Amino acid sequence: LKRNINKIKALQKKLSGKQHPKTKDDERKYSKSYMRLLKKIKKLHTKISHLRKDFIDKAASFIARNYRYVALENLNVKGMMSNHRLARSLSDVSFGRLKSAIVNKVQLNDGKIIEADRFYPSSKTCCKCGAVKKDLKLSDRIYRCESCGNEIDRDEQASINLLNLIKKSGVANAVRSPELRSILADLNKNQLANLAMKA
C-alpha cells in the first residue's frame, strides 16, 4: 500500500474531475473515461491485496518451516488504530490475517502456538533482571533498565521475553534455534528480505 498510495491518490484525483453524478438527485451519467479510471483503481487495489496475501503466506510459511514453537502477542489492535500515525501501516499489515496464517501453518507442521496475554509486558520487562518499566512510551525505541542498567532495543527485548515465555510453557528442552544459513536461504528463496526492504 505504501508503495502504491501516491498512484491511487493521483488516479482518484483524476477520477473526481471526470463526469459523474455528484449527488443522488444528479442526473448526469458516468462518462466512459470515468469508468475506465474506476476500473484501473480497482485493478490497483486488487494488486495490493494480492501482494499483501502473498507476503503473509510466505512469512507464515517461513515461520512454520523454521520454528516449531511460536509465541504470539494478543495485541489491542483497535486501540492502536486510534493513533492516526500508525493506523494506515497497521491496517496494511492485516494482523488478523497474518495471525490466522501463522497459527494454521505452524499447526500443520506439528508446531505449537503459545499466546501471550494481552497485558503481558514483553517490551516493559527487563530481559536480564525482570524489572518492569511501567512508563515506557512507544517512542522509546531503546529500553534502559533503571535497576541493572541493561540497554537493549525494545523489540529485541520483547522477542527474548517471548522466547522465555515459550520455555516456561514446558517446552524448554525442545527449543532449538535453526541454523542461520538455512534461515537466510529460506528468506532468499521466498524473497521475503527483498519484499520487506522495498516496503
Secondary structure by P-SEA (a helix, b strand, c coil): ccccaaaaaaaaaaaaaccccccccccccccaaaaaaaaaaaaaaaaaaaaaaaaaaaaaaaaaacccbbbbbbccccccccccccaaaaaaaaaaaaaaaaaaaaaaacbbbbbccccccccccccccccccccccccccbbbbccccccccaaaaaaaaaaaaaaacccccccccccaaaaaaaaaaaaaaaaaaac
